[in-house]
Amino acid sequence: MKLATKIIIALLLGAVVGIILNVTSPDLFSKLNTFLFGPLGTIFLNLIKMLVVPIVFFSLTLGVAGLGDPKKLGRIGAKTISFFLITTAIAIIIGLVLALVIKPGTIGTYDTSAAEYSAQKAPSISDTLLNIIPTNPVQAMAEGNMLQIIAFSILVGLGITMLGKKADALLKVVEQGNDLMMYLVNLVMKFAPYGTFGLIAGAIGSQGWDAIKAMGLYMIVVILALFIHTIVTYGAAIALLAKRNPLTFFKDFSEVMLVAFSTSSSNATLPVSMDVAQRKLKVPEPISSFVQPLGATINMDGTAIMQGVATVFIAQVYGNDLSLTQLLMVVLTAVLASIGTAGVPGVGLIMLAMVLQTVGLPVEGIALILGIDRLLDMIRTAVNTTGDAACAVIVTETEKKHGKIEAPHSEVSV
């Protein structure tokens, strides 16, 4: 049985078990979640997270060294960042339009007096840009500061390229480290079905039908926007820019989407995403190693959709009409905020607090959507990860006219 099939079975089984236990025996669910579901999910997440920092360092360093020419790196970087920013803007516009048309916040009654939420301070854009260069690379790796790790890896890769034969021994070590990480990814993925079962059963069992029914229309709008963005925006980009069949792309990448769904973390999914992009989507290692770690850090299309819908929803609940200027501010703030936030579970709420503050809406309104945000976080993470892979494929195809990507010891056609 294929791994993707096992993960689907585990996902469905976990959802069914979680719902049944939530409805019939909350006490039993609490015990099982403490001693079975929780540990299974935590072990799987920790195994993957263990590989994230070393795989980003090794693969990105190797990728930059493989690109060789700094001009080529600049060209690929410009394409990547442009794609991420444009699709993020499109995503939030889709979310805003659907929320304004369907108006989920005007249907039903919501107790805003009981809504309490303490906003966590999100980093400003200037602070984010200033903190990209690490003062201590080892500390950046220990803290999992992805932007700093990416910056350091790019500089090391460029240094290896410029030193040429003098750095052959170091290049060999980096290559072997990357090969080791990919082997460990495949090893860890054997545990994926069990981890998926635990994560899904725990997430759905703890949310419950009451929260889902109360926020049903809001959930429908978010999921509809995520679906439209994935199929239309990414599908069109794959077809028009990469000249590939979108259906084949989604089929080949489905395994990663399932892992992203269960982990709710772009960073945790990164090792699996890169492995599948290189094996099944035929993305050269240097491009995959550059585009996908960067995407896991700054590409938040699924999160942007949630912010658009949630902002309009909260405004409708509180009886506020957002002006065109405020809507444009929502788009701008969400796109810029996506650059400075990490790909970890729950980061969307931090970004949403920034957006609400920008347009003068009560941050306490976030409490209204907290109950079902964990479930939606799973879906939007799958969208975020798919966007990273779509960008890698597009960059691969558009680089063909520039010749070949030189891997450190071979040439890879693109």
Solvent accessible surface area in square Angstrom, and as a share of the most:
residue,aa,sasa,rsa
1,M,158,0.71
2,K,162,0.69
3,L,49,0.24
4,A,22,0.17
5,T,57,0.33
6,K,89,0.38
7,I,0,0.00
8,I,76,0.39
9,I,85,0.43
10,A,9,0.07
11,L,26,0.13
12,L,104,0.52
13,L,98,0.49
14,G,0,0.00
15,A,19,0.15
16,V,79,0.45
17,V,39,0.22
18,G,0,0.00
19,I,54,0.28
20,I,92,0.47
21,L,17,0.08
22,N,38,0.19
23,V,90,0.52
24,T,96,0.56
25,S,35,0.23
26,P,82,0.52
27,D,109,0.57
28,L,84,0.42
29,F,17,0.07
30,S,63,0.41
31,K,131,0.56
32,L,54,0.27
33,N,47,0.24
34,T,84,0.49
35,F,160,0.67
36,L,75,0.37
37,F,4,0.02
38,G,29,0.28
39,P,52,0.33
40,L,37,0.19
41,G,1,0.01
42,T,70,0.41
43,I,88,0.45
44,F,0,0.00
45,L,27,0.14
46,N,85,0.44
47,L,56,0.28
48,I,3,0.02
49,K,94,0.40
50,M,112,0.50
51,L,5,0.02
52,V,10,0.05
53,V,30,0.17
54,P,39,0.25
55,I,0,0.00
56,V,0,0.00
57,F,38,0.16
58,F,43,0.18
59,S,0,0.00
60,L,0,0.00
61,T,0,0.00
62,L,10,0.05
63,G,0,0.00
64,V,1,0.01
65,A,15,0.11
66,G,1,0.01
67,L,4,0.02
68,G,20,0.19
69,D,68,0.35
70,P,62,0.39
71,K,162,0.69
72,K,29,0.12
73,L,20,0.10
74,G,45,0.43
75,R,67,0.25
76,I,0,0.00
77,G,9,0.09
78,A,61,0.47
79,K,57,0.24
80,T,0,0.00
81,I,74,0.38
82,S,53,0.35
83,F,23,0.10
84,F,1,0.00
85,L,56,0.28
86,I,103,0.52
87,T,6,0.03
88,T,1,0.00
89,A,27,0.21
90,I,66,0.34
91,A,0,0.00
92,I,0,0.00
93,I,83,0.42
94,I,31,0.16
95,G,0,0.00
96,L,10,0.05
97,V,76,0.44
98,L,29,0.14
99,A,0,0.00
100,L,72,0.36
101,V,110,0.63
102,I,56,0.28
103,K,102,0.43
104,P,0,0.00
105,G,6,0.06
106,T,83,0.48
107,I,105,0.53
108,G,56,0.54
109,T,138,0.80
110,Y,53,0.20
111,D,90,0.47
112,T,44,0.26
113,S,103,0.66
114,A,72,0.56
115,A,10,0.08
116,E,141,0.63
117,Y,38,0.14
118,S,98,0.63
119,A,44,0.34
120,Q,110,0.49
121,K,197,0.83
122,A,12,0.10
123,P,60,0.38
124,S,49,0.31
125,I,45,0.23
126,S,67,0.43
127,D,68,0.35
128,T,10,0.06
129,L,100,0.50
130,L,142,0.70
131,N,84,0.43
132,I,48,0.25
133,I,109,0.55
134,P,17,0.11
135,T,143,0.83
136,N,67,0.34
137,P,40,0.25
138,V,113,0.65
139,Q,91,0.41
140,A,2,0.01
141,M,51,0.23
142,A,87,0.68
143,E,119,0.53
144,G,29,0.28
145,N,54,0.28
146,M,9,0.04
147,L,26,0.13
148,Q,27,0.12
149,I,1,0.01
150,I,7,0.04
151,A,12,0.09
152,F,56,0.23
153,S,0,0.00
154,I,36,0.18
155,L,102,0.51
156,V,34,0.20
157,G,0,0.00
158,L,41,0.21
159,G,31,0.29
160,I,9,0.05
161,T,41,0.24
162,M,123,0.55
163,L,100,0.50
164,G,37,0.36
165,K,179,0.76
166,K,176,0.75
167,A,6,0.05
168,D,64,0.33
169,A,79,0.61
170,L,88,0.44
171,L,15,0.08
172,K,98,0.42
173,V,87,0.50
174,V,3,0.02
175,E,30,0.14
176,Q,101,0.45
177,G,10,0.09
178,N,2,0.01
179,D,92,0.48
180,L,93,0.46
181,M,17,0.08
182,M,26,0.11
183,Y,130,0.49
184,L,46,0.23
185,V,2,0.01
186,N,70,0.36
187,L,87,0.43
188,V,12,0.07
189,M,8,0.03
190,K,145,0.61
191,F,50,0.21
192,A,0,0.00
193,P,14,0.09
194,Y,131,0.50
195,G,0,0.00
196,T,0,0.00
197,F,36,0.15
198,G,1,0.01
199,L,20,0.10
200,I,1,0.00
201,A,0,0.00
202,G,12,0.11
203,A,6,0.05
204,I,26,0.13
205,G,1,0.01
206,S,65,0.42
207,Q,36,0.16
208,G,9,0.09
209,W,109,0.38
210,D,113,0.59
211,A,25,0.20
212,I,35,0.18
213,K,144,0.61
214,A,70,0.54
215,M,13,0.06
216,G,22,0.21
217,L,52,0.26
218,Y,2,0.01
219,M,21,0.09
220,I,103,0.52
221,V,0,0.00
222,V,0,0.00
223,I,66,0.34
224,L,67,0.34
225,A,0,0.00
226,L,2,0.01
227,F,127,0.53
228,I,53,0.27
229,H,0,0.00
230,T,12,0.07
231,I,78,0.40
232,V,89,0.51
233,T,19,0.11
234,Y,0,0.00
235,G,5,0.05
236,A,42,0.33
237,A,12,0.09
238,I,0,0.00
239,A,38,0.30
240,L,123,0.61
241,L,96,0.48
242,A,1,0.01
243,K,162,0.69
244,R,65,0.24
245,N,84,0.43
246,P,33,0.21
247,L,139,0.69
248,T,69,0.40
249,F,6,0.03
250,F,29,0.12
251,K,158,0.67
252,D,37,0.19
253,F,0,0.00
254,S,44,0.28
255,E,15,0.07
256,V,0,0.00
257,M,46,0.20
258,L,32,0.16
259,V,0,0.00
260,A,0,0.00
261,F,45,0.19
262,S,0,0.00
263,T,1,0.01
264,S,2,0.01
265,S,1,0.01
266,S,7,0.04
267,N,14,0.07
268,A,0,0.00
269,T,0,0.00
270,L,3,0.02
271,P,1,0.01
272,V,3,0.02
273,S,2,0.01
274,M,0,0.00
275,D,11,0.06
276,V,0,0.00
277,A,0,0.00
278,Q,38,0.17
279,R,112,0.41
280,K,81,0.34
281,L,3,0.01
282,K,141,0.60
283,V,3,0.02
284,P,6,0.04
285,E,55,0.25
286,P,3,0.02
287,I,0,0.00
288,S,0,0.00
289,S,0,0.00
290,F,11,0.05
291,V,0,0.00
292,Q,1,0.00
293,P,0,0.00
294,L,17,0.08
295,G,0,0.00
296,A,1,0.01
297,T,4,0.02
298,I,11,0.06
299,N,0,0.00
300,M,3,0.01
301,D,0,0.00
302,G,0,0.00
303,T,5,0.03
304,A,0,0.00
305,I,0,0.00
306,M,0,0.00
307,Q,0,0.00
308,G,0,0.00
309,V,0,0.00
310,A,0,0.00
311,T,0,0.00
312,V,3,0.02
313,F,0,0.00
314,I,0,0.00
315,A,1,0.01
316,Q,33,0.15
317,V,29,0.17
318,Y,68,0.26
319,G,64,0.62
320,N,61,0.32
321,D,141,0.73
322,L,28,0.14
323,S,57,0.36
324,L,130,0.65
325,T,94,0.55
326,Q,56,0.25
327,L,26,0.13
328,L,108,0.54
329,M,75,0.33
330,V,0,0.00
331,V,24,0.14
332,L,95,0.47
333,T,16,0.09
334,A,0,0.00
335,V,17,0.10
336,L,66,0.33
337,A,3,0.02
338,S,0,0.00
339,I,34,0.17
340,G,13,0.13
341,T,10,0.06
342,A,40,0.31
343,G,3,0.03
344,V,66,0.38
345,P,59,0.37
346,G,28,0.27
347,V,15,0.09
348,G,2,0.02
349,L,20,0.10
350,I,36,0.18
351,M,0,0.00
352,L,0,0.00
353,A,2,0.02
354,M,40,0.18
355,V,0,0.00
356,L,0,0.00
357,Q,111,0.49
358,T,55,0.32
359,V,9,0.05
360,G,63,0.61
361,L,9,0.04
362,P,41,0.26
363,V,19,0.11
364,E,76,0.34
365,G,0,0.00
366,I,0,0.00
367,A,25,0.20
368,L,27,0.13
369,I,0,0.00
370,L,72,0.36
371,G,36,0.35
372,I,0,0.00
373,D,7,0.04
374,R,70,0.26
375,L,19,0.09
376,L,1,0.00
377,D,12,0.06
378,M,1,0.00
379,I,45,0.23
380,R,1,0.00
381,T,5,0.03
382,A,10,0.08
383,V,7,0.04
384,N,6,0.03
385,T,3,0.02
386,T,0,0.00
387,G,0,0.00
388,D,5,0.03
389,A,0,0.00
390,A,0,0.00
391,C,1,0.00
392,A,0,0.00
393,V,0,0.00
394,I,13,0.07
395,V,2,0.01
396,T,3,0.02
397,E,33,0.15
398,T,41,0.24
399,E,2,0.01
400,K,107,0.45
401,K,165,0.70
402,H,81,0.36
403,G,36,0.34
404,K,104,0.44
405,I,1,0.01
406,E,99,0.45
407,A,22,0.17
408,P,37,0.23
409,H,117,0.52
410,S,67,0.43
411,E,106,0.48
412,V,45,0.26
413,S,83,0.53
414,V,15,0.09
